Amino acid sequence: MTVPMVVGDTLVGVLDLQSDKVDNFTEVKARIQTILGNQIAVAVQNARTYLRVQDDNKLLDSIVNGTPDWIFL
């Protein structure tokens, strides 16, 4: 069973679930896995956003610390 991990209109990934039992994934289990997939998608998106912000902060720090004189506008 595969469940799309979606946030808004963005596909973040796919949750792939497997079982040795035939017909193991009932409608109830499918709904639960869909909810879980959506929660994982939000966590993945938050982690990616956090990493981008960290990269931006490093860039800004290097610009600020590498500038000998400040210019104010």
matplotlib code that plots the C-alpha trace (Angstrom):
import matplotlib.pyplot as plt

x = [0.0, 1.4, 0.2, 1.0, 2.5, 1.0, 1.0, -1.4, -0.9, 2.7, 3.7, 6.4, 7.0, 5.3, 4.8, 5.2, 3.7, 4.0, 2.5, 3.0, -0.7, -3.1, -5.8, -4.1, -4.9, -8.6, -10.4, -9.8, -6.1, -5.9, -7.5, -5.1, -2.1, -3.3, -3.5, 0.0, 1.3, 0.0, 1.5, 4.9, 4.6, 4.2, 7.2, 9.4, 8.4, 9.1, 12.5, 13.3, 12.2, 14.3, 17.4, 16.8, 16.5, 19.7, 21.5, 20.1, 21.3, 24.8, 24.9, 23.7, 26.2, 29.0, 28.0, 27.6, 30.8, 32.7, 31.7, 34.3, 32.2, 28.5, 26.6, 23.3, 20.6]
y = [0.0, 3.4, 6.6, 10.1, 12.5, 15.8, 19.3, 21.6, 21.0, 19.8, 16.1, 15.7, 12.0, 8.6, 6.3, 2.7, 0.1, -3.7, -6.8, -10.5, -11.0, -10.9, -8.2, -6.8, -3.2, -2.5, 0.7, 1.8, 1.0, 3.0, 6.0, 5.8, 5.5, 8.5, 10.6, 9.3, 10.1, 13.7, 14.2, 12.9, 15.2, 18.2, 17.1, 16.6, 20.0, 21.6, 20.0, 21.2, 24.7, 24.7, 23.6, 26.4, 29.0, 27.7, 28.0, 31.5, 32.5, 31.2, 33.2, 36.4, 35.9, 35.5, 38.7, 40.7, 39.4, 39.8, 43.5, 45.7, 48.9, 49.3, 51.3, 52.6, 53.8]
z = [0.0, -0.9, 0.7, -0.8, 1.7, 0.8, 2.3, 0.6, -3.1, -2.7, -2.8, -0.3, -0.6, -0.6, 2.4, 1.2, 3.5, 3.0, 4.7, 4.4, 5.0, 2.1, 2.4, 5.5, 4.7, 5.5, 4.9, 8.5, 8.3, 5.0, 6.6, 9.6, 7.2, 5.2, 8.4, 9.4, 5.9, 6.1, 9.5, 8.3, 5.3, 7.5, 9.6, 6.5, 5.1, 8.5, 8.6, 5.1, 5.9, 9.1, 7.1, 4.5, 7.3, 8.9, 5.5, 5.0, 8.5, 7.8, 4.6, 6.3, 9.2, 6.7, 4.9, 8.1, 9.7, 6.4, 6.0, 7.6, 7.5, 7.7, 5.2, 6.4, 4.0]

ax = plt.figure().add_subplot(projection="3d")
ax.plot(x, y, z, "-o")
ax.set_aspect("equal")
plt.show()
